Amino acid sequence: MLDAVFGAGVRQPEQMQLLDPALGGLLDAIANGNDTLDTLVAGGFAVDEALAGLADLELAGLVSRGPGGRYLACA
């Protein structure tokens, strides 16, 4: 309900244009099924960079945490 009222979690086109290329790669990896820290690290991301990037993406409303430590790209 709050998402419908306030638009939380909705990817804004201007946010995507301003996205750092490294965060864009992380977001692409999540959208392609590498949706846990373990799979992101196995895919070549450094742990500290992945954690920082996930926090940035979550604060920007571009990903959300799901069950089992998974991250979901917000549509």
ZIURWO-V133446 format. One record per residue. N is the residue number from 1. RES is the residue in one letter. SS is DSSP state (H for helix, E for strand, L for the rest). Layout:
n;res;ss
N;RES;SS
N;RES;SS
This chain:
n;res;ss
1;M;L
2;L;H
3;D;H
4;A;H
5;V;H
6;F;H
7;G;L
8;A;L
9;G;L
10;V;L
11;R;L
12;Q;L
13;P;H
14;E;H
15;Q;H
16;M;H
17;Q;H
18;L;L
19;L;L
20;D;L
21;P;H
22;A;H
23;L;H
24;G;H
25;G;H
26;L;H
27;L;H
28;D;H
29;A;H
30;I;H
31;A;H
32;N;L
33;G;L
34;N;L
35;D;L
36;T;L
37;L;H
38;D;H
39;T;H
40;L;H
41;V;H
42;A;H
43;G;L
44;G;L
45;F;L
46;A;L
47;V;H
48;D;H
49;E;H
50;A;H
51;L;H
52;A;H
53;G;H
54;L;H
55;A;H
56;D;H
57;L;H
58;E;H
59;L;H
60;A;L
61;G;L
62;L;L
63;V;E
64;S;E
65;R;E
66;G;L
67;P;H
68;G;H
69;G;H
70;R;L
71;Y;E
72;L;E
73;A;E
74;C;L
75;A;L
